[in-house]
Amino acid sequence: MDGYTVYLIFMIVVMGLILTVFVLYGLYSLIHVLLLLRPGKRVDVDPDLLCDYAHRGVHGKGVPENSLAAFELACKSGYGIELDVQLSADGEVMVFHDYTLNRMTGIDKKLCELDAKSLCEISLLSTDQKIPTFREVLAKIDGRVPVLVELKGENFDTSLCPKVAEILNEYKGKYCIESFNPLLVRQMRKLLPDAFCGLLYTNAVQEKGKASFINVAVSNMWLNFLCKPMFIAYNECYRNAFCVKVSTKFYKAYKFVWTVRSGESLDTAHALGECPIFERVYRNLVK
């Protein structure tokens, strides 16, 4: 074959591949809309839950994240509180973000490897603040501000859910629930059918640098139908992502955004009707 024929074949193959990508993306878009489309009006929600949430409490120098001190500062300032929960080795619900203790305590272990008594004796960032239990935190907040509870978990294990539901059933304050894991959100909706439950979102493929099936599915919100989230809490970087727009528009989901870290971003969130999950925008409460 001469050079022109080779070039022509090459261009046909390239154009075919481009066309295939467009067709597949169009089919995906159609399927996405059909899966997420839900008739009826947006669910009614307590307006107090649609507020600004301090990310892991009001934390900064001398005040660690997810500590009783950080939560007390948030309460005194009238901010809602976002916090993270996971289980200790003996099944106690602990308030802590990372799966490992390294960053916040310097201990090279996973939180789930230690029992609650041991965890409650560990200092956060060498301060007088310790890792708290969920019960301790709710007792401290005592209904003064709304609480946004993030359930940690990246697999099929939903054992955290009934433990959290049991504690929240006894709590008199206002709360809402979120997770990156749609199976956890689904389980919480079954256990607490009147709770305001949402799904956290980020582009897992870009953030983790791995295009596994589960990362692709989460990045495109293909699994939303499993839990029918009432709100989507999306990474600020991806507020204009197609799947976010589809989910919030057709699924009639409320909009939460994280993590807001400047006054300008806070103003943008308010202008767009989003509930910001923010930090370091505390009017000089901590540095």
Residue frames as qw, qx, qy, qz and C-alpha x, y, z in Angstrom:
[[0.000, 0.888, 0.459, 0.000, 0.00, 0.00, 0.00],
 [0.372, 0.508, -0.047, 0.775, 1.16, 3.48, -0.77],
 [0.203, -0.060, -0.489, 0.846, 1.46, 6.19, 1.89],
 [0.373, -0.145, -0.108, -0.910, -1.87, 7.82, 0.97],
 [0.701, -0.237, -0.587, -0.328, -3.81, 4.55, 1.47],
 [0.535, -0.163, -0.660, 0.501, -2.16, 3.94, 4.84],
 [0.002, 0.016, -0.261, 0.965, -2.99, 7.50, 5.90],
 [0.525, -0.193, -0.331, -0.760, -6.61, 7.08, 4.76],
 [0.698, -0.252, -0.670, -0.021, -7.03, 3.83, 6.71],
 [0.377, -0.094, -0.547, 0.741, -5.47, 5.44, 9.77],
 [0.203, -0.085, 0.074, -0.973, -7.88, 8.40, 9.60],
 [0.646, -0.242, -0.501, -0.523, -10.89, 6.07, 9.17],
 [0.633, -0.224, -0.682, 0.290, -9.85, 4.10, 12.26],
 [0.186, -0.047, -0.392, 0.900, -9.35, 7.29, 14.30],
 [0.387, -0.141, -0.141, -0.900, -12.71, 8.72, 13.24],
 [0.683, -0.244, -0.637, -0.261, -14.36, 5.39, 14.03],
 [0.496, -0.189, -0.645, 0.549, -12.89, 5.41, 17.52],
 [0.041, -0.009, 0.202, -0.979, -14.02, 9.00, 18.12],
 [0.548, -0.186, -0.377, -0.723, -17.53, 8.19, 16.92],
 [0.655, -0.232, -0.717, 0.053, -17.64, 5.11, 19.16],
 [0.285, -0.115, -0.534, 0.788, -16.66, 7.22, 22.19],
 [0.275, -0.058, -0.009, -0.960, -19.43, 9.75, 21.44],
 [0.654, -0.202, -0.551, -0.478, -22.03, 7.00, 20.99],
 [0.595, -0.209, -0.709, 0.316, -21.02, 5.25, 24.22],
 [0.128, -0.081, -0.403, 0.903, -21.04, 8.50, 26.17],
 [0.431, -0.134, -0.223, -0.864, -24.46, 9.33, 24.75],
 [0.690, -0.245, -0.652, -0.200, -25.80, 5.95, 25.82],
 [0.446, -0.153, -0.630, 0.617, -24.27, 6.40, 29.25],
 [0.101, -0.046, 0.160, -0.981, -25.88, 9.81, 29.60],
 [0.593, -0.204, -0.406, -0.665, -29.28, 8.43, 28.66],
 [0.686, -0.228, -0.683, 0.103, -28.97, 5.50, 31.08],
 [0.287, -0.031, -0.493, 0.821, -27.77, 7.84, 33.81],
 [0.321, -0.130, -0.003, -0.938, -30.81, 10.08, 33.43],
 [0.701, -0.212, -0.519, -0.441, -33.22, 7.13, 33.36],
 [0.620, -0.163, -0.681, 0.355, -31.68, 5.65, 36.52],
 [0.228, -0.101, -0.422, 0.872, -31.70, 8.89, 38.44],
 [0.288, -0.294, -0.280, -0.867, -34.96, 10.35, 37.26],
 [0.133, -0.322, -0.854, 0.387, -37.43, 10.37, 40.10],
 [0.143, -0.606, -0.459, -0.633, -40.92, 11.84, 39.74],
 [0.483, -0.741, -0.452, 0.118, -42.43, 14.10, 42.38],
 [0.026, -0.945, 0.117, -0.306, -41.29, 17.11, 44.31],
 [0.367, 0.442, -0.625, 0.529, -38.07, 17.57, 46.23],
 [0.582, -0.440, -0.656, 0.193, -38.34, 16.10, 49.72],
 [0.271, -0.880, 0.009, -0.390, -39.15, 18.54, 52.51],
 [0.704, 0.003, -0.457, 0.544, -36.31, 19.00, 54.96],
 [0.414, -0.808, -0.254, 0.333, -35.83, 20.93, 58.17],
 [0.382, 0.874, -0.050, 0.297, -34.35, 24.26, 56.99],
 [0.448, -0.821, 0.352, -0.011, -31.98, 24.27, 59.97],
 [0.846, -0.124, 0.438, 0.278, -30.13, 21.38, 58.30],
 [0.612, 0.630, 0.221, 0.425, -29.42, 23.51, 55.22],
 [0.287, -0.948, 0.085, 0.108, -26.70, 25.54, 56.89],
 [0.382, 0.728, -0.538, 0.186, -22.93, 26.10, 56.90],
 [0.941, -0.331, -0.059, 0.034, -21.01, 23.16, 58.40],
 [0.133, -0.824, 0.551, -0.014, -17.60, 23.48, 60.04],
 [0.821, 0.319, -0.472, -0.041, -15.46, 20.71, 58.56],
 [0.725, -0.075, -0.576, 0.372, -14.47, 18.44, 61.48],
 [0.425, -0.776, -0.331, 0.328, -15.35, 21.29, 63.82],
 [0.156, 0.963, -0.147, 0.165, -13.59, 24.64, 64.18],
 [0.880, -0.300, 0.093, 0.356, -9.97, 23.49, 64.27],
 [0.378, 0.851, -0.214, 0.295, -6.59, 25.12, 63.95],
 [0.367, 0.458, -0.615, 0.528, -3.46, 25.75, 66.01],
 [0.100, -0.188, 0.730, -0.650, -3.87, 24.00, 69.35],
 [0.663, 0.170, 0.398, -0.611, -7.36, 22.77, 68.45],
 [0.169, -0.143, 0.905, 0.363, -7.26, 19.43, 66.56],
 [0.523, 0.008, -0.465, -0.714, -9.88, 18.39, 64.03],
 [0.733, -0.235, -0.581, -0.264, -12.68, 16.10, 65.24],
 [0.343, -0.007, -0.689, 0.638, -11.96, 16.99, 68.87],
 [0.225, -0.715, -0.635, 0.188, -14.34, 18.04, 71.64],
 [0.225, -0.551, -0.047, 0.802, -12.62, 21.45, 71.69],
 [0.041, -0.019, 0.566, 0.823, -13.20, 21.91, 67.94],
 [0.184, -0.519, -0.779, -0.299, -16.87, 20.98, 68.33],
 [0.264, -0.688, -0.468, 0.488, -17.31, 23.33, 71.28],
 [0.147, -0.358, 0.194, 0.902, -15.90, 26.22, 69.26],
 [0.080, -0.221, -0.709, -0.665, -18.31, 25.43, 66.42],
 [0.245, -0.637, -0.729, 0.046, -21.25, 25.35, 68.83],
 [0.248, -0.628, -0.253, 0.693, -20.31, 28.69, 70.38],
 [0.052, -0.275, 0.379, 0.882, -20.07, 30.18, 66.89],
 [0.612, 0.405, 0.319, -0.599, -23.41, 28.77, 65.77],
 [0.382, 0.446, -0.670, -0.454, -21.97, 26.66, 62.95],
 [0.970, 0.006, -0.014, -0.245, -23.23, 23.23, 62.02],
 [0.363, -0.605, 0.705, 0.072, -20.68, 20.47, 62.57],
 [0.850, 0.346, -0.357, -0.175, -19.42, 17.92, 60.05],
 [0.408, -0.574, 0.697, -0.133, -17.68, 14.92, 61.61],
 [0.606, 0.317, -0.693, -0.230, -16.52, 11.40, 60.73],
 [0.721, -0.354, 0.464, -0.373, -17.39, 8.10, 62.39],
 [0.663, 0.300, -0.678, -0.106, -15.95, 4.59, 62.24],
 [0.881, -0.421, -0.111, -0.186, -15.79, 1.54, 64.50],
 [0.208, -0.678, 0.686, -0.164, -13.13, 0.59, 67.04],
 [0.289, 0.225, -0.929, -0.060, -11.97, -3.01, 67.40],
 [0.028, 0.215, 0.895, -0.391, -14.64, -3.64, 70.04],
 [0.027, 0.561, 0.750, 0.350, -17.45, -2.05, 68.03],
 [0.125, -0.724, -0.351, 0.581, -17.63, 1.43, 69.61],
 [0.419, 0.790, 0.288, 0.342, -18.46, 4.32, 67.26],
 [0.513, -0.462, -0.002, 0.723, -15.46, 6.67, 67.31],
 [0.310, 0.937, 0.119, -0.104, -15.14, 10.15, 65.82],
 [0.443, -0.527, 0.507, 0.518, -12.01, 10.17, 63.65],
 [0.562, 0.670, -0.153, -0.460, -11.38, 10.83, 59.97],
 [0.344, 0.555, -0.736, -0.180, -8.40, 8.76, 58.80],
 [0.943, -0.088, -0.282, -0.153, -8.41, 4.97, 58.78],
 [0.747, 0.048, -0.399, 0.530, -4.88, 5.09, 60.23],
 [0.450, -0.834, -0.236, 0.216, -3.77, 6.95, 63.35],
 [0.688, 0.051, 0.050, 0.722, -0.45, 8.22, 61.95],
 [0.200, 0.578, 0.174, 0.772, -1.32, 11.75, 60.87],
 [0.386, -0.743, -0.110, -0.535, -3.23, 12.82, 63.98],
 [0.768, -0.621, 0.107, -0.110, -1.45, 10.81, 66.69],
 [0.121, 0.722, -0.681, 0.009, 1.89, 9.55, 65.34],
 [0.621, -0.187, 0.740, -0.179, 0.87, 5.94, 66.06],
 [0.294, 0.331, -0.728, -0.524, 1.42, 3.50, 63.20],
 [0.194, 0.209, 0.947, -0.148, -1.81, 1.54, 63.56],
 [0.229, -0.384, -0.577, -0.683, -5.31, 1.50, 62.10],
 [0.411, -0.291, 0.295, -0.812, -8.10, 2.85, 64.27],
 [0.862, -0.096, -0.218, -0.448, -10.04, -0.40, 63.86],
 [0.688, 0.185, -0.654, 0.256, -7.15, -2.35, 65.44],
 [0.146, 0.127, -0.622, 0.759, -7.58, -0.75, 68.89],
 [0.227, -0.600, -0.765, 0.053, -10.44, -0.89, 71.37],
 [0.078, -0.863, -0.259, -0.426, -12.37, 2.19, 72.49],
 [0.619, -0.759, -0.051, 0.197, -10.68, 2.43, 75.90],
 [0.677, -0.171, 0.243, 0.673, -7.24, 2.55, 74.28],
 [0.312, 0.555, 0.379, 0.672, -8.32, 5.04, 71.63],
 [0.257, -0.898, -0.267, -0.236, -9.86, 7.40, 74.19],
 [0.640, -0.664, 0.061, 0.382, -6.47, 7.66, 75.90],
 [0.639, 0.161, 0.308, 0.687, -4.63, 8.77, 72.76],
 [0.064, -0.701, -0.088, 0.705, -3.80, 12.48, 72.37],
 [0.573, 0.711, 0.353, 0.202, -4.58, 14.32, 69.15],
 [0.446, 0.727, -0.075, 0.517, -1.59, 16.24, 67.76],
 [0.527, 0.017, -0.498, 0.688, 0.14, 16.23, 71.17],
 [0.269, -0.459, 0.059, -0.844, -2.62, 18.33, 72.78],
 [0.266, -0.068, 0.773, -0.572, -4.82, 17.58, 75.79],
 [0.725, 0.220, -0.022, -0.653, -7.57, 16.51, 73.38],
 [0.397, -0.151, 0.904, 0.037, -8.25, 12.77, 72.99],
 [0.241, -0.082, -0.773, -0.581, -10.01, 10.70, 70.33],
 [0.455, -0.008, 0.447, -0.770, -13.71, 10.97, 71.33],
 [0.222, 0.287, 0.930, 0.064, -16.55, 8.51, 71.03],
 [0.103, -0.412, -0.534, -0.731, -19.64, 9.46, 69.04],
 [0.441, -0.688, -0.576, 0.010, -21.70, 9.42, 72.23],
 [0.453, -0.473, -0.188, 0.732, -19.29, 11.85, 73.91],
 [0.161, 0.057, 0.328, 0.929, -19.46, 14.22, 70.96],
 [0.255, -0.542, -0.594, -0.536, -23.25, 14.25, 70.78],
 [0.490, -0.664, -0.482, 0.292, -23.44, 14.82, 74.53],
 [0.371, -0.314, 0.003, 0.874, -21.11, 17.81, 74.09],
 [0.014, -0.207, -0.457, -0.865, -23.10, 19.26, 71.18],
 [0.060, 0.385, 0.758, -0.523, -26.41, 18.56, 72.94],
 [0.258, 0.703, 0.653, 0.111, -28.59, 19.79, 70.09],
 [0.137, -0.721, -0.055, 0.677, -27.07, 23.28, 70.00],
 [0.279, 0.580, -0.435, -0.629, -26.23, 23.07, 66.28],
 [0.923, 0.280, -0.016, -0.263, -27.02, 20.60, 63.46],
 [0.481, -0.482, 0.703, 0.204, -24.63, 17.68, 62.93],
 [0.740, 0.518, -0.304, -0.302, -23.56, 16.23, 59.58],
 [0.705, -0.392, 0.591, -0.009, -22.36, 12.66, 60.18],
 [0.558, 0.559, -0.547, -0.277, -20.03, 11.09, 57.61],
 [0.921, -0.193, 0.326, -0.089, -19.91, 7.29, 57.73],
 [0.056, 0.662, -0.704, -0.252, -16.49, 5.93, 56.82],
 [0.728, 0.007, 0.683, -0.058, -16.25, 2.69, 54.85],
 [0.298, 0.569, -0.514, -0.569, -15.01, 1.61, 51.42],
 [0.102, 0.093, -0.972, -0.192, -16.30, -1.97, 51.22],
 [0.499, -0.328, -0.626, -0.502, -19.48, -4.03, 51.64],
 [0.386, -0.262, -0.738, 0.488, -19.32, -4.03, 55.45],
 [0.230, -0.609, -0.226, -0.724, -22.31, -2.11, 56.85],
 [0.592, -0.399, -0.631, 0.303, -21.81, -3.05, 60.52],
 [0.193, -0.005, -0.229, 0.954, -21.21, 0.61, 61.34],
 [0.265, -0.359, -0.393, -0.804, -24.78, 1.54, 60.37],
 [0.596, -0.565, -0.545, -0.172, -26.86, -0.10, 63.14],
 [0.556, -0.322, -0.382, 0.665, -24.43, 1.20, 65.77],
 [0.093, 0.057, 0.060, 0.992, -24.76, 4.76, 64.48],
 [0.393, -0.429, -0.511, -0.633, -28.54, 4.43, 64.08],
 [0.592, -0.497, -0.605, 0.194, -28.89, 3.24, 67.68],
 [0.378, -0.283, -0.251, 0.845, -27.04, 6.31, 68.97],
 [0.069, -0.122, -0.258, -0.956, -28.89, 8.75, 66.73],
 [0.429, -0.495, -0.676, -0.336, -32.24, 7.26, 67.75],
 [0.518, -0.578, -0.488, 0.399, -31.48, 8.38, 71.30],
 [0.322, -0.107, 0.001, 0.941, -30.21, 11.82, 70.26],
 [0.128, 0.763, 0.551, -0.313, -32.61, 14.76, 70.52],
 [0.047, -0.644, 0.212, 0.734, -30.69, 17.17, 68.29],
 [0.699, 0.655, 0.048, -0.284, -30.89, 17.71, 64.55],
 [0.442, -0.435, 0.687, 0.378, -28.64, 15.71, 62.24],
 [0.782, 0.529, -0.123, -0.306, -28.10, 14.52, 58.69],
 [0.775, -0.267, 0.544, 0.179, -26.05, 11.64, 57.32],
 [0.570, 0.732, -0.293, -0.232, -23.64, 11.22, 54.40],
 [0.716, -0.331, 0.565, 0.243, -21.09, 8.78, 53.00],
 [0.214, 0.523, -0.623, -0.541, -19.08, 8.11, 49.86],
 [0.029, -0.026, 0.995, 0.091, -20.37, 4.55, 50.07],
 [0.516, -0.135, -0.298, -0.792, -23.92, 4.20, 48.64],
 [0.614, -0.209, -0.760, -0.029, -24.39, 0.90, 50.49],
 [0.269, -0.195, -0.599, 0.729, -23.93, 2.68, 53.83],
 [0.266, 0.042, 0.011, -0.963, -26.37, 5.42, 52.83],
 [0.582, -0.140, -0.616, -0.512, -28.85, 2.80, 51.68],
 [0.517, -0.240, -0.775, 0.272, -28.62, 0.96, 55.00],
 [0.093, -0.165, -0.424, 0.886, -29.04, 4.17, 57.01],
 [0.407, -0.054, -0.248, -0.878, -32.15, 5.07, 55.04],
 [0.630, -0.236, -0.706, -0.221, -33.62, 1.71, 56.04],
 [0.479, -0.251, -0.656, 0.526, -32.66, 2.09, 59.70],
 [0.058, -0.497, -0.315, 0.806, -33.62, 5.77, 59.97],
 [0.336, 0.523, 0.674, 0.398, -36.30, 6.31, 57.30],
 [0.004, -0.952, -0.306, 0.018, -36.98, 9.90, 58.39],
 [0.507, -0.580, 0.187, 0.609, -33.32, 10.96, 58.33],
 [0.418, 0.878, -0.118, -0.204, -31.91, 13.41, 55.78],
 [0.774, -0.254, 0.479, 0.326, -29.33, 11.25, 53.96],
 [0.463, 0.836, -0.176, -0.236, -26.95, 12.18, 51.18],
 [0.925, 0.120, 0.139, 0.334, -24.06, 10.90, 49.09],
 [0.267, -0.775, 0.313, 0.480, -20.57, 12.37, 49.02],
 [0.801, 0.546, 0.198, 0.143, -18.98, 12.76, 45.60],
 [0.122, -0.769, 0.445, 0.441, -15.56, 13.23, 44.11],
 [0.760, 0.525, -0.335, -0.187, -13.93, 11.99, 40.92],
 [0.820, -0.439, 0.367, 0.031, -12.35, 8.83, 42.34],
 [0.860, 0.368, 0.131, 0.328, -10.51, 8.02, 39.11],
 [0.322, 0.790, -0.166, 0.495, -8.68, 11.35, 39.14],
 [0.443, -0.777, 0.306, -0.327, -8.18, 11.49, 42.89],
 [0.829, -0.350, 0.437, 0.009, -6.85, 7.92, 43.23],
 [0.159, 0.656, -0.627, -0.389, -5.21, 7.69, 39.81],
 [0.189, -0.075, 0.975, 0.090, -6.75, 4.28, 39.15],
 [0.541, 0.109, -0.278, -0.786, -9.51, 3.47, 36.66],
 [0.070, 0.065, 0.986, -0.134, -10.92, 0.40, 38.39],
 [0.191, -0.479, -0.731, -0.447, -14.56, -0.49, 37.81],
 [0.342, -0.698, -0.563, 0.283, -15.64, 0.76, 41.24],
 [0.260, -0.438, -0.005, 0.861, -13.74, 4.04, 40.84],
 [0.026, -0.121, -0.561, -0.819, -15.30, 4.60, 37.42],
 [0.274, -0.574, -0.746, -0.197, -18.77, 3.75, 38.78],
 [0.338, -0.676, -0.403, 0.516, -18.40, 6.13, 41.74],
 [0.228, -0.283, 0.197, 0.911, -16.89, 8.87, 39.58],
 [0.170, -0.160, -0.573, -0.786, -19.92, 8.73, 37.29],
 [0.433, -0.025, 0.462, -0.774, -22.49, 8.21, 40.08],
 [0.499, 0.021, -0.739, -0.452, -23.75, 5.01, 38.47],
 [0.373, -0.199, -0.873, 0.243, -24.64, 3.62, 41.90],
 [0.193, -0.120, 0.254, -0.940, -26.83, 6.47, 43.11],
 [0.652, -0.193, -0.410, -0.608, -29.96, 4.45, 42.41],
 [0.574, -0.102, -0.777, 0.239, -28.96, 2.10, 45.23],
 [0.302, -0.326, -0.582, 0.681, -29.51, 4.73, 47.91],
 [0.014, 0.774, 0.480, 0.414, -31.57, 7.53, 46.30],
 [0.412, -0.193, -0.334, 0.826, -29.68, 10.34, 48.06],
 [0.014, -0.883, -0.457, 0.103, -31.64, 13.38, 49.23],
 [0.036, 0.962, -0.197, -0.187, -28.56, 15.57, 48.81],
 [0.853, 0.319, -0.075, 0.405, -25.25, 15.39, 46.98],
 [0.382, -0.869, 0.188, 0.251, -22.19, 16.69, 48.83],
 [0.827, 0.475, 0.061, 0.294, -19.67, 17.21, 46.03],
 [0.616, -0.282, 0.097, 0.729, -16.04, 18.18, 45.89],
 [0.108, 0.826, 0.066, -0.550, -15.81, 21.88, 45.01],
 [0.160, -0.417, 0.654, 0.610, -13.53, 20.95, 42.08],
 [0.051, 0.136, 0.906, 0.398, -16.31, 18.96, 40.41],
 [0.299, 0.450, 0.511, -0.669, -19.43, 21.06, 40.93],
 [0.486, 0.537, -0.209, -0.657, -19.79, 21.40, 37.14],
 [0.126, -0.167, 0.954, 0.213, -19.32, 17.69, 36.41],
 [0.460, -0.087, -0.570, -0.675, -22.05, 16.24, 34.21],
 [0.494, -0.287, -0.820, 0.036, -23.07, 13.58, 36.74],
 [0.150, -0.277, -0.520, 0.794, -23.34, 16.19, 39.51],
 [0.289, 0.115, -0.128, -0.942, -25.62, 18.36, 37.40],
 [0.525, -0.141, -0.713, -0.443, -27.75, 15.38, 36.42],
 [0.415, -0.268, -0.805, 0.328, -28.03, 14.15, 40.00],
 [0.056, -0.301, -0.417, 0.856, -28.93, 17.49, 41.52],
 [0.341, 0.130, -0.240, -0.900, -31.33, 18.48, 38.73],
 [0.613, -0.059, -0.618, -0.488, -33.17, 15.30, 37.80],
 [0.520, -0.201, -0.789, 0.258, -32.84, 13.59, 41.16],
 [0.314, -0.797, -0.180, -0.484, -34.03, 16.78, 42.85],
 [0.753, -0.306, -0.362, 0.455, -31.20, 16.52, 45.37],
 [0.225, -0.971, 0.026, 0.081, -30.07, 19.38, 47.59],
 [0.656, 0.581, -0.259, 0.406, -26.54, 20.69, 47.04],
 [0.612, -0.752, 0.146, 0.196, -23.73, 20.50, 49.58],
 [0.633, 0.683, -0.252, 0.264, -20.14, 21.41, 48.68],
 [0.710, -0.648, 0.190, 0.202, -16.74, 20.66, 50.27],
 [0.495, -0.594, -0.383, 0.505, -14.18, 21.69, 51.34],
 [0.170, 0.900, 0.153, 0.370, -14.62, 25.48, 51.16],
 [0.707, -0.324, -0.181, 0.602, -11.49, 27.28, 52.35],
 [0.245, 0.031, 0.050, 0.968, -11.86, 30.95, 51.44],
 [0.222, 0.482, 0.411, -0.742, -14.35, 33.75, 51.90],
 [0.347, 0.364, -0.432, -0.748, -14.74, 34.02, 48.14],
 [0.286, -0.017, -0.930, -0.230, -15.56, 30.31, 47.82],
 [0.028, 0.359, 0.785, -0.504, -18.00, 30.62, 50.71],
 [0.315, 0.470, 0.086, -0.820, -19.81, 33.48, 48.95],
 [0.348, 0.234, -0.704, -0.573, -19.90, 31.46, 45.72],
 [0.142, -0.170, -0.972, 0.083, -21.46, 28.49, 47.51],
 [0.160, 0.468, 0.568, -0.657, -24.15, 30.68, 49.05],
 [0.330, 0.442, -0.228, -0.803, -24.88, 32.32, 45.69],
 [0.383, 0.151, -0.809, -0.419, -25.33, 28.89, 44.08],
 [0.774, -0.295, -0.042, -0.559, -27.68, 27.70, 46.80],
 [0.734, 0.129, -0.639, 0.190, -25.14, 25.21, 48.20],
 [0.683, -0.723, 0.050, -0.093, -24.60, 24.28, 51.85],
 [0.441, 0.679, -0.532, 0.248, -20.86, 24.72, 52.36],
 [0.887, -0.410, -0.077, 0.200, -18.74, 22.34, 54.42],
 [0.333, 0.842, -0.192, 0.377, -15.91, 24.70, 55.25],
 [0.754, -0.477, -0.136, 0.431, -12.73, 25.21, 57.21],
 [0.499, -0.132, 0.052, 0.855, -10.26, 28.04, 57.85],
 [0.056, -0.484, -0.296, -0.821, -13.02, 30.61, 57.23],
 [0.486, -0.511, -0.674, 0.220, -13.76, 31.20, 60.88],
 [0.109, -0.900, -0.088, -0.412, -13.59, 34.96, 61.33],
 [0.210, 0.613, -0.557, 0.520, -10.28, 34.64, 63.20],
 [0.817, -0.486, 0.055, -0.307, -11.61, 32.19, 65.83],
 [0.823, -0.340, 0.344, 0.297, -8.52, 30.03, 65.28],
 [0.173, 0.801, -0.429, -0.379, -5.43, 30.58, 63.20]]
